[in-house]
């Protein structure tokens, strides 16, 4: 989430995919080294604010970091791009709520 906020202006926009807006951030760890691409999949809510962000090391979508706003919780977990969804997010938020002391 940090690089999304801080480096958003450096990202190039890609095609929309599965309800996400896609963005790529190219970077090199060392001068003259291999250029890597981090792909960001973003969903915005009706107010235009970030509601879900998935970050994958392109081109692989096997292990991605999922950040999801569910109610008042920001959830973070790792899964393949296709394995994370709103139903899982809601289930995790429900589990967290059940753990809270009443």
C-alpha positions, 0 to 999 in steps of 0.5 A: 500500500505504501508504494501505491501511495508514494509512487502512484505517479510513476506507474503506467496504466494498463488495461482493465481486468476482471473489474480491476484497473491495472497499473505497472511500476517498473524498477531496478534494484541495482544500477544496470540490474534486471528491471522488474515490474510490479503490477497493481490491481485496484478497485475503487468504491463509489466515492472514487477511494481505494477499496481493494488493491492486489499487488503481484510481481509481474508476470506471475499472479501466483502469490500476490498481496491482497489489501481489502477494505471491508467495513472498517477493517483493512485486511491483508493476506497473500494468495493468487490473484484469482483466489482473493475475492470479496466473499473471502474478505467478508468471511475474514472480516466476520471472523475478526469481528467474532474474536472481539470482546463484547 
